[in-house]
Structure formats: structure tokens, C-alpha cells
């Protein structure tokens, strides 16, 4: 394996999550940083295209693209809700 591939693999493995059923997933907000997107709104368009491609190939988008809402700190102890996706390896 070349150096670039091993760096990419370790980067993706480092942000991988595993749910209570043993299924792997990645969050869109963590992936967008790894893929060097500046803003979520631009990465969301990529997710939407991937969902369309998944469904066009006969896949069930809801199995691979799960929309969630997480709470994130915004300062002085306050939090706000933000949209995110949990993405399978297929996504």
C-alpha cells in the first residue's frame, strides 16, 4: 500500500464510529473536515448526490444515510442543535 493510501485509511479509521449493533458509521461533520470541505452546506450537496446515486442503483438510502441532530457547544455553556448524517461505508 502506498503512503497516501495508508494515511487516508488511518484517517478514516480514526473517525469511524461503531453503534450498539456493531455497525460502522462516519459522521458527515467529521468527514467534511477530513475531506477538506470548508462548510457543511457544500458537503451536504455531495451527500444528497450520493443518496440519489445509492437509490438509483437499487440501494435503500435510509440504510446508509441516517439524518440525525446533535447538540454542539456554542460558548458560555450553551448548546444548539445541528443537522448531521451518519454514513455507512457504502455511502
N, CA, C and O atoms as a MOPAC input file, in Angstrom:
PM7 MOZYME 1SCF
protein

 N      0.85300 1    -1.17200 1     0.00000 1
 C      0.00000 1     0.00000 1     0.00000 1
 C      0.89700 1     1.23300 1     0.00000 1
 O      1.87700 1     1.29800 1     0.74300 1
 N      0.55600 1     2.21200 1    -0.84000 1
 C      1.40400 1     3.40800 1    -0.88600 1
 C      1.12400 1     4.31500 1     0.31100 1
 O      0.15000 1     4.12000 1     1.03800 1
 N      1.98200 1     5.29600 1     0.50200 1
 C      1.88700 1     6.16600 1     1.66900 1
 C      0.57600 1     6.94700 1     1.73000 1
 O     -0.01100 1     7.08000 1     2.80400 1
 N      0.11200 1     7.46400 1     0.59600 1
 C     -1.13200 1     8.23800 1     0.57200 1
 C     -2.30400 1     7.36700 1     0.98200 1
 O     -3.14000 1     7.78400 1     1.78400 1
 N     -2.37100 1     6.16300 1     0.43900 1
 C     -3.46400 1     5.25800 1     0.78400 1
 C     -3.44300 1     4.92100 1     2.26300 1
 O     -4.50400 1     4.86600 1     2.88400 1
 N     -2.28400 1     4.69400 1     2.84700 1
 C     -2.26200 1     4.34300 1     4.25600 1
 C     -2.58600 1     5.52500 1     5.14900 1
 O     -3.17500 1     5.34400 1     6.21500 1
 N     -2.21800 1     6.72900 1     4.74200 1
 C     -2.61900 1     7.91600 1     5.51500 1
 C     -4.12800 1     8.07400 1     5.45900 1
 O     -4.76400 1     8.31600 1     6.48500 1
 N     -4.71600 1     7.93900 1     4.26000 1
 C     -6.16300 1     8.05900 1     4.12100 1
 C     -6.89500 1     6.99700 1     4.92700 1
 O     -7.88100 1     7.28800 1     5.60300 1
 N     -6.40500 1     5.76500 1     4.85100 1
 C     -7.05700 1     4.68800 1     5.58400 1
 C     -7.01300 1     4.95000 1     7.08700 1
 O     -8.02000 1     4.76700 1     7.77200 1
 N     -5.87800 1     5.36900 1     7.60400 1
 C     -5.79100 1     5.60300 1     9.04200 1
 C     -6.63000 1     6.81900 1     9.44800 1
 O     -7.18500 1     6.83800 1    10.54700 1
 N     -6.73200 1     7.83100 1     8.58200 1
 C     -7.57900 1     8.98300 1     8.86200 1
 C     -9.03500 1     8.55200 1     8.98200 1
 O     -9.71800 1     8.92900 1     9.93400 1
 N     -9.51000 1     7.76900 1     8.02600 1
 C    -10.90300 1     7.32600 1     8.06200 1
 C    -11.16200 1     6.36700 1     9.22100 1
 O    -12.23400 1     6.40400 1     9.82500 1
 N    -10.21000 1     5.52700 1     9.53100 1
 C    -10.36800 1     4.63000 1    10.67300 1
 C    -10.40100 1     5.41700 1    11.98300 1
 O    -11.09200 1     5.02300 1    12.92400 1
 N     -9.66500 1     6.51700 1    12.05000 1
 C     -9.61100 1     7.29700 1    13.29000 1
 C    -10.91300 1     8.03800 1    13.57900 1
 O    -11.18100 1     8.37200 1    14.73300 1
 N    -11.72700 1     8.30200 1    12.55700 1
 C    -13.00100 1     8.99300 1    12.78700 1
 C    -14.20400 1     8.05700 1    12.67600 1
 O    -15.35000 1     8.50400 1    12.72100 1
 N    -13.94400 1     6.78400 1    12.53400 1
 C    -15.02400 1     5.78300 1    12.43500 1
 C    -15.68000 1     5.60300 1    13.80300 1
 O    -15.01100 1     5.64700 1    14.83500 1
 N    -16.97600 1     5.40300 1    13.79400 1
 C    -17.74900 1     5.09200 1    14.99500 1
 C    -18.37600 1     3.71600 1    14.79500 1
 O    -18.52600 1     3.25600 1    13.66300 1
 N    -18.73500 1     3.07100 1    15.87800 1
 C    -19.43800 1     1.79100 1    15.82200 1
 C    -20.64900 1     1.90900 1    16.74200 1
 O    -20.51300 1     2.25800 1    17.91500 1
 N    -21.83100 1     1.61700 1    16.20800 1
 C    -23.03500 1     1.73300 1    17.03100 1
 C    -23.23300 1     0.49800 1    17.91600 1
 O    -22.41800 1    -0.42400 1    17.90800 1
 N    -24.30400 1     0.50200 1    18.65600 1
 C    -24.56500 1    -0.58300 1    19.60700 1
 C    -24.81700 1    -1.93300 1    18.93800 1
 O    -24.81300 1    -2.96200 1    19.61300 1
 N    -25.03400 1    -1.94600 1    17.62100 1
 C    -25.24500 1    -3.19000 1    16.88100 1
 C    -23.98100 1    -3.64400 1    16.15200 1
 O    -24.00900 1    -4.61400 1    15.39400 1
 N    -22.88200 1    -2.94400 1    16.38200 1
 C    -21.62100 1    -3.29300 1    15.74200 1
 C    -21.46800 1    -2.76800 1    14.32600 1
 O    -20.54200 1    -3.16300 1    13.61700 1
 N    -22.36100 1    -1.88400 1    13.90400 1
 C    -22.30300 1    -1.32500 1    12.55300 1
 C    -21.42100 1    -0.07700 1    12.54200 1
 O    -21.53700 1     0.79300 1    13.40500 1
 N    -20.54400 1    -0.01100 1    11.55200 1
 C    -19.64900 1     1.13300 1    11.40900 1
 C    -20.39600 1     2.30100 1    10.77300 1
 O    -21.26800 1     2.11200 1     9.92500 1
 N    -20.03700 1     3.51100 1    11.19900 1
 C    -20.55200 1     4.70600 1    10.53600 1
 C    -19.58300 1     5.86200 1    10.74400 1
 O    -18.74300 1     5.85100 1    11.64400 1
 N    -19.73000 1     6.84300 1     9.89100 1
 C    -18.94300 1     8.06700 1     9.95800 1
 C    -19.92600 1     9.21900 1    10.00900 1
 O    -20.98200 1     9.15200 1     9.38100 1
 N    -19.60400 1    10.27700 1    10.74200 1
 C    -20.48400 1    11.43800 1    10.74100 1
 C    -20.06700 1    12.37600 1     9.62000 1
 O    -18.88200 1    12.53800 1     9.32900 1
 N    -21.05800 1    12.98400 1     9.00300 1
 C    -20.79400 1    13.90100 1     7.89400 1
 C    -19.93000 1    15.07200 1     8.35100 1
 O    -19.05000 1    15.51400 1     7.61300 1
 N    -20.17000 1    15.57100 1     9.54200 1
 C    -19.40700 1    16.73700 1    10.01300 1
 C    -17.94200 1    16.40500 1    10.26700 1
 O    -17.08200 1    17.26900 1    10.09900 1
 N    -17.64300 1    15.18300 1    10.66500 1
 C    -16.23700 1    14.78200 1    10.80900 1
 C    -15.61400 1    14.50500 1     9.43500 1
 O    -14.46200 1    14.85700 1     9.18300 1
 N    -16.38700 1    13.87500 1     8.56100 1
 C    -15.87800 1    13.58500 1     7.21700 1
 C    -15.57900 1    14.84500 1     6.41900 1
 O    -14.59700 1    14.89500 1     5.67900 1
 N    -16.41900 1    15.85900 1     6.56400 1
 C    -16.19400 1    17.06400 1     5.76500 1
 C    -14.84800 1    17.69200 1     6.09800 1
 O    -14.18500 1    18.23500 1     5.21400 1
 N    -14.43800 1    17.62500 1     7.35200 1
 C    -13.11800 1    18.15100 1     7.71100 1
 C    -12.01600 1    17.28300 1     7.11900 1
 O    -11.01600 1    17.79800 1     6.61700 1
 N    -12.19800 1    15.97100 1     7.17700 1
 C    -11.20100 1    15.04300 1     6.63600 1
 C    -11.05300 1    15.21600 1     5.12500 1
 O     -9.96500 1    15.03700 1     4.58000 1
 N    -12.14000 1    15.56100 1     4.45900 1
 C    -12.11900 1    15.74800 1     3.00600 1
 C    -11.87000 1    17.20200 1     2.61200 1
 O    -11.93700 1    17.56400 1     1.43700 1
 N    -11.58600 1    18.01400 1     3.60700 1
 C    -11.19300 1    19.41300 1     3.42600 1
 C    -12.27700 1    20.29700 1     2.80300 1
 O    -11.98400 1    21.18900 1     2.00700 1
 N    -13.53500 1    20.03500 1     3.17900 1
 C    -14.60800 1    20.96000 1     2.82600 1
 C    -14.62400 1    22.06300 1     3.87200 1
 O    -14.36800 1    21.80800 1     5.04900 1
 N    -14.92000 1    23.27500 1     3.45500 1
 C    -14.92400 1    24.40600 1     4.37900 1
 C    -16.23000 1    24.54600 1     5.14600 1
 O    -16.23300 1    24.99200 1     6.29300 1
 N    -17.33500 1    24.16800 1     4.52100 1
 C    -18.62900 1    24.37000 1     5.15200 1
 C    -19.54200 1    23.16300 1     4.93100 1
 O    -19.48300 1    22.48900 1     3.90200 1
 N    -20.37800 1    22.91800 1     5.92500 1
 C    -21.31400 1    21.79800 1     5.88100 1
 C    -22.26800 1    21.93200 1     4.69400 1
 O    -22.59100 1    20.93400 1     4.04900 1
 N    -22.71500 1    23.13000 1     4.40200 1
 C    -23.70300 1    23.31600 1     3.32200 1
 C    -23.17300 1    22.82700 1     1.97300 1
 O    -23.94700 1    22.35000 1     1.14300 1
 N    -21.86600 1    22.94300 1     1.74800 1
 C    -21.29700 1    22.44300 1     0.49500 1
 C    -21.19900 1    20.91400 1     0.51700 1
 O    -21.43300 1    20.25900 1    -0.49900 1
 N    -20.85400 1    20.35900 1     1.66400 1
 C    -20.73100 1    18.90600 1     1.78700 1
 C    -22.10700 1    18.24700 1     1.73700 1
 O    -22.23600 1    17.12200 1     1.25500 1
 N    -23.12500 1    18.92800 1     2.22500 1
 C    -24.48700 1    18.38000 1     2.19800 1
 C    -24.93000 1    18.10600 1     0.75500 1
 O    -25.64000 1    17.13400 1     0.49800 1
 N    -24.51600 1    18.95400 1    -0.17500 1
 C    -24.86200 1    18.72900 1    -1.58700 1
 C    -24.23700 1    17.43500 1    -2.09600 1
 O    -24.84400 1    16.72200 1    -2.89400 1
 N    -23.03100 1    17.13400 1    -1.63900 1
 C    -22.35400 1    15.89000 1    -2.00900 1
 C    -23.13000 1    14.69600 1    -1.43700 1
 O    -23.31900 1    13.68800 1    -2.11800 1
 N    -23.57000 1    14.81900 1    -0.19800 1
 C    -24.34600 1    13.74900 1     0.44200 1
 C    -25.64500 1    13.51500 1    -0.33200 1
 O    -26.01900 1    12.37000 1    -0.58400 1
 N    -26.32000 1    14.57900 1    -0.70200 1
 C    -27.57200 1    14.44300 1    -1.44700 1
 C    -27.35700 1    13.74200 1    -2.78600 1
 O    -28.17700 1    12.91500 1    -3.18400 1
 N    -26.27400 1    14.05600 1    -3.48000 1
 C    -25.96600 1    13.38000 1    -4.74500 1
 C    -25.66300 1    11.90400 1    -4.50100 1
 O    -26.08200 1    11.04600 1    -5.27700 1
 N    -24.94200 1    11.61100 1    -3.43300 1
 C    -24.62700 1    10.21600 1    -3.10700 1
 C    -25.89500 1     9.44500 1    -2.75100 1
 O    -26.01900 1     8.27000 1    -3.09600 1
 N    -26.83000 1    10.08600 1    -2.07000 1
 C    -28.10700 1     9.43300 1    -1.74400 1
 C    -28.87100 1     9.10000 1    -3.01900 1
 O    -29.42800 1     8.01000 1    -3.15000 1
 N    -28.89500 1    10.03600 1    -3.94900 1
 C    -29.57600 1     9.81700 1    -5.22900 1
 C    -28.93400 1     8.65800 1    -5.98200 1
 O    -29.63900 1     7.80800 1    -6.52600 1
 N    -27.61000 1     8.61500 1    -6.01900 1
 C    -26.89200 1     7.53800 1    -6.69900 1
 C    -27.15900 1     6.19300 1    -6.03100 1
 O    -27.32100 1     5.18100 1    -6.71200 1
 N    -27.20500 1     6.18200 1    -4.71700 1
 C    -27.48500 1     4.94700 1    -3.97300 1
 C    -28.85700 1     4.40000 1    -4.34100 1
 O    -29.00800 1     3.21400 1    -4.63200 1
 N    -29.85700 1     5.27900 1    -4.32500 1
 C    -31.22100 1     4.85300 1    -4.64100 1
 C    -31.36400 1     4.45100 1    -6.10700 1
 O    -32.11300 1     3.52700 1    -6.42400 1
 N    -30.65200 1     5.13600 1    -7.00300 1
 C    -30.70600 1     4.80700 1    -8.42700 1
 C    -30.09900 1     3.43500 1    -8.70300 1
 O    -30.47800 1     2.76700 1    -9.66500 1
 N    -29.15300 1     3.01300 1    -7.85300 1
 C    -28.54100 1     1.69500 1    -8.04000 1
 C    -29.28400 1     0.59700 1    -7.29800 1
 O    -28.81300 1    -0.53700 1    -7.21400 1
 N    -30.45600 1     0.94300 1    -6.75900 1
 C    -31.27900 1    -0.05900 1    -6.09200 1
 C    -31.06000 1    -0.15600 1    -4.59300 1
 O    -31.68300 1    -0.98600 1    -3.93200 1
 N    -30.18900 1     0.67500 1    -4.04700 1
 C    -29.94600 1     0.66600 1    -2.60700 1
 C    -31.02500 1     1.43000 1    -1.86000 1
 O    -31.76000 1     2.22500 1    -2.44600 1
 N    -31.11100 1     1.18400 1    -0.57800 1
 C    -32.05600 1     1.89600 1     0.27200 1
 C    -31.28000 1     3.00600 1     0.98600 1
 O    -30.50600 1     2.73500 1     1.90500 1
 N    -31.49000 1     4.24400 1     0.56500 1
 C    -30.76100 1     5.37000 1     1.12100 1
 C    -30.85200 1     5.47800 1     2.62300 1
 O    -29.88600 1     5.87300 1     3.27600 1
 N    -32.00300 1     5.13300 1     3.18600 1
 C    -32.17400 1     5.26700 1     4.63200 1
 C    -31.32900 1     4.26300 1     5.41800 1
 O    -31.15300 1     4.41700 1     6.62600 1
 N    -30.80900 1     3.24400 1     4.74800 1
 C    -29.90500 1     2.30000 1     5.40600 1
 C    -28.48100 1     2.84800 1     5.49900 1
 O    -27.70900 1     2.42600 1     6.36000 1
 N    -28.14200 1     3.76100 1     4.63900 1
 C    -26.76200 1     4.22600 1     4.52800 1
 C    -26.57200 1     5.70300 1     4.85500 1
 O    -25.44800 1     6.14700 1     5.09300 1
 N    -27.66000 1     6.46300 1     4.86900 1
 C    -27.62300 1     7.90100 1     5.13100 1
 C    -28.68100 1     8.21100 1     6.18800 1
 O    -29.85100 1     8.40200 1     5.85400 1
 N    -28.28800 1     8.26200 1     7.43100 1
 C    -29.24100 1     8.47400 1     8.51600 1
 C    -29.08600 1     9.90300 1     9.02300 1
 O    -28.04400 1    10.27900 1     9.55900 1
 N    -30.14400 1    10.68900 1     8.84200 1
 C    -30.08500 1    12.07500 1     9.30600 1
 C    -30.29100 1    12.09600 1    10.81600 1
 O    -31.20300 1    11.45400 1    11.33600 1
 N    -29.43500 1    12.84000 1    11.51300 1
 C    -29.52300 1    12.98500 1    12.96700 1
 C    -29.37400 1    14.46600 1    13.31400 1
 O    -28.98100 1    15.28400 1    12.48300 1
 N    -29.69400 1    14.77500 1    14.54500 1
 C    -29.49600 1    16.13100 1    15.06700 1
 C    -28.69300 1    16.01200 1    16.34800 1
 O    -29.09300 1    15.32200 1    17.28600 1
 N    -27.56300 1    16.68900 1    16.37400 1
 C    -26.66900 1    16.64900 1    17.53200 1
 C    -26.62900 1    18.01900 1    18.19000 1
 O    -26.88000 1    19.04200 1    17.55300 1
 N    -26.31000 1    18.01600 1    19.46800 1
 C    -26.12600 1    19.26500 1    20.19800 1
 C    -24.63200 1    19.59700 1    20.21400 1
 O    -23.79900 1    18.74400 1    20.52200 1
 N    -24.30700 1    20.84000 1    19.87900 1
 C    -22.90900 1    21.28100 1    19.87400 1
 C    -22.78100 1    22.52100 1    20.75600 1
 O    -23.69100 1    23.34900 1    20.81200 1
 N    -21.64400 1    22.64100 1    21.44300 1
 C    -21.44300 1    23.82600 1    22.28900 1
 C    -21.22700 1    25.07700 1    21.42700 1
 O    -20.55200 1    25.02700 1    20.39800 1
 N    -21.80800 1    26.18900 1    21.86500 1
 C    -21.63400 1    27.44600 1    21.13000 1
 C    -21.01000 1    28.53100 1    22.00000 1
 O    -20.91700 1    29.68600 1    21.58200 1
 N    -20.59300 1    28.17500 1    23.17700 1
 C    -19.95300 1    29.14800 1    24.06000 1
 C    -20.77000 1    29.42300 1    25.29700 1
 O    -21.98900 1    29.25200 1    25.31600 1
 N    -20.08700 1    29.84600 1    26.31100 1
 C    -20.66500 1    30.15600 1    27.62400 1
 C    -21.65000 1    29.09200 1    28.12200 1
 O    -22.67600 1    29.40800 1    28.72400 1
 N    -21.31500 1    27.83600 1    27.85900 1
 C    -22.10500 1    26.71900 1    28.36000 1
 C    -23.36800 1    26.41100 1    27.56900 1
 O    -24.06100 1    25.44200 1    27.87900 1
 N    -23.68200 1    27.20800 1    26.55900 1
 C    -24.89500 1    26.99100 1    25.76100 1
 C    -24.61800 1    25.98200 1    24.65400 1
 O    -23.47400 1    25.76400 1    24.25500 1
 N    -25.69100 1    25.37700 1    24.17200 1
 C    -25.59900 1    24.42900 1    23.05600 1
 C    -26.67700 1    24.75200 1    22.04600 1
 O    -27.67600 1    25.39900 1    22.35800 1
 N    -26.45500 1    24.28800 1    20.82500 1
 C    -27.50400 1    24.39600 1    19.81300 1
 C    -27.53800 1    23.11200 1    19.01000 1
 O    -26.55500 1    22.37500 1    18.92800 1
 N    -28.68300 1    22.86700 1    18.42700 1
 C    -28.88600 1    21.66100 1    17.63600 1
 C    -28.41400 1    21.89400 1    16.20800 1
 O    -28.71700 1    22.92300 1    15.60400 1
 N    -27.66000 1    20.92100 1    15.66800 1
 C    -27.21100 1    20.98800 1    14.28000 1
 C    -27.55700 1    19.68500 1    13.56600 1
 O    -27.58100 1    18.61300 1    14.17100 1
 N    -27.81900 1    19.80000 1    12.29000 1
 C    -28.09300 1    18.63700 1    11.44900 1
 C    -26.78100 1    17.91800 1    11.14000 1
 O    -25.74000 1    18.55000 1    10.95800 1
 N    -26.84600 1    16.60000 1    11.08600 1
 C    -25.69500 1    15.79300 1    10.70800 1
 C    -26.23400 1    14.52200 1    10.05700 1
 O    -27.43800 1    14.26600 1    10.08000 1
 N    -25.35600 1    13.75000 1     9.49100 1
 C    -25.71200 1    12.45000 1     8.93400 1
 C    -24.76000 1    11.41600 1     9.49100 1
 O    -23.58800 1    11.70400 1     9.73700 1
 N    -25.26300 1    10.22100 1     9.68800 1
 C    -24.42900 1     9.06700 1     9.97900 1
 C    -24.39100 1     8.26000 1     8.69600 1
 O    -25.41800 1     7.82100 1     8.17800 1
 N    -23.17900 1     8.07900 1     8.20000 1
 C    -22.98300 1     7.47000 1     6.88600 1
 C    -22.32800 1     6.10600 1     7.00500 1
 O    -21.34700 1     5.94400 1     7.73100 1
 N    -22.86800 1     5.13000 1     6.29600 1
 C    -22.26100 1     3.79600 1     6.28000 1
 C    -21.04400 1     3.80100 1     5.35600 1
 O    -20.77800 1     4.78200 1     4.66200 1
 N    -20.33100 1     2.71300 1     5.36000 1
 C    -19.19000 1     2.57700 1     4.45400 1
 C    -19.66200 1     2.65000 1     2.99400 1
 O    -18.94300 1     3.16600 1     2.13900 1
 N    -20.84400 1     2.14600 1     2.71200 1
 C    -21.38900 1     2.18500 1     1.35600 1
 C    -21.64100 1     3.61800 1     0.89200 1
 O    -21.46700 1     3.93500 1    -0.28500 1
 N    -22.05300 1     4.48200 1     1.82500 1
 C    -22.37100 1     5.87700 1     1.48100 1
 C    -21.14600 1     6.54600 1     0.91300 1
 O    -21.19400 1     7.72400 1     0.55700 1

